[in-house]
Amino acid sequence: MRKGLWQQSRIMSAAALTVMLAVCALSACAGQTETNSSLAAETTASVITPDANATGQTLDAGVSVGNTEAAAKEGGTLVASMPSSPLTLDPVEYSTVYEDHIMYNVLETLFVWDKEYKNPIPLLATDWTVSEDGLAYTINLRDDVYFQKGKYCTGRKMTAEDVKYSLERSKEESATDRICRDFFDYVEVVNDTQVILHMTSPAGPFISQLTGIGTAILPKEEVEGRGEEFKTHIVGTGPFTLEELVTDEKVVLKRNENYWGTKPHVDGILFKIVSDSNQAINAVQTGEIDIAMYLQGEAIKRAGDEGVLLQTPSSSVTYVRFNLQNGPTKDPKVRKALTMAVDIDSLVSGIYQYGEGSRAYQPLTAYSWAYNTDYNKLVPDYDPEGAMALLKEAGYPDGFTMTLYIGSTTYRDKMAQMLQYYWGEIGVKLDIKSSTMAEWSAAVLDSWQADTLNSYGVSWNSSPDPYGFLDKFFGTATLHASSNAGGYTNAEVDDLLKEAFSLTDEGKRSELYGKVMETVMNEYTGIYYAYEGRNWGVSGKVHDVILRADSELLIATPFNNIWIE
């Protein structure tokens, strides 16, 4: 057995935030919690979040629990909770992690991340080669893969034509650029089991982009036959089929009996929508839920006390971004003032009382090989008086009213309430718009086009490659995606991003990304305040469970197959 380390958080100054104490319990929790013997030794990570003041950190991901030596038992329904419903399950439209959990079990991609979330491995592909000039990827496909039956799809075999249709559709229709459209050109079908992906220019980490569910392989007849209905009636090649989706209540998946890969041990998956983490842990204790995902706040301590806590680091960044094109936050002086008005250290310690989050500075995970602590100093110090002086210079001596849109969670609610206090101290009245993540996603898309949404709060996760953060946050190609809802666009930054992605040398790429970082951080695009860990509650009757940095619920994969006692 190993004891989990509860990191001690700083206590916010009572003098500064007396008004907030009734809203946010800011007392820190310290101590140790012992896990029970039903869980594997690596149940709890001793450090779950990176140190923003250190470089060269390695992502310690892929922790697991459960008995992997006993013979697996067949049958049963795995019940998992998540805090919000999916908005859309169409790979070219989805925007939240909650949709991922369903899509990755119904749909499949050419490649997937390995258990440790470090390297892509073939899935629907068998192998690949890259031409010397980097402009052609020859990919061989499995010849034993069948689609699930749908309204228009008969359960036929997947072929290279489906790969061509799906990848080119992703290029043309994805709001968030899922396939590097500035680099990927088109798919050439060689025969039923081989394609050549032609590029307009070399793309260093291109294969890793093909692990994303936005590049899932789909049957054209089902997509086009269903039309708008496809987003709630997806059909793919995965180990489970989508049986039922009831918004804000549940999603039901059933085992695909014609699956080409390893047969899932469980008969199906029931995703229950449970917005309150404490309710989710109660349900784990009573046996109503097997896995409670996205635990927050006190529920993390309760899960640790009960010996059901599974933790791992994440490569996500949590932030508040500003509307960069409309309203008061269009002015960089205003954005700098809003940043200076916040004691970010106290903000973080107030939100994450159980060591589940640590201070961040940059729009990049500290686990990235391009992370450079030099850019931390570009975040202005806490200076309310200086902030008020900047607002006066910007033409707002008496402040103004602005909106903040959040998908409601324990952490986001606390963050919003604390920002409401901090910004109120400099004369800025904050109107908090709290909703489900599905509603949030719909609200923030293209929100930079009007002075309705001035700021928004969320987390963004990607692999440690800088592309997954910097291109998504700051590339003009993502103007119509939730990752760039603030409307950032800069031709010089676009050129730097494109050049960096075209290279394979990490040193040269780091130099270019450094120039991007210096530019965007001096424009005060947002407050990138925390790195959050991944926290699940897992019943002792569930085995072969893996929690990676991306927090995907992996049921039946090349490296695990969940079963229930």
Secondary structure by P-SEA (a helix, b strand, c coil): cbbbbbbbbbbcccccccccccccccbbbbbbbbbcccccccccccccccccccccccccccccccccccccccbbbbbbbbccccccccccccccaaaaaaaaacccccccccccccbbbbcccccccccccccbbbbbbbcccccccccccccccccaaaaaaaaaaaaccccccccccccccccccccccbbbbbbcccccaaaaaaaccccccccaaaaaaacccccccccccccccccccccccbbbbbbccccccccccccbbbbbbcccaaaaaaaaaacccccccccccaaaaaaaaaccbbbbbbcccccccccccccccccaaaaaaaaaacaaaaaaaaacccccbbbbcccccccccccccccccccccccaaaaaaaaaaaccccbbbbbbbbcccaaaaaaaaaaaaaaaaacbbbbbbbbcaaaaaaaaccccccccccccccccccccccccccccccccccccccccccccccaaaaaaaaaaaacccaaaaaaaaaaaaaaaaaaccccccbbbbbbbbbcccccccccccccccccccccbbbbcc
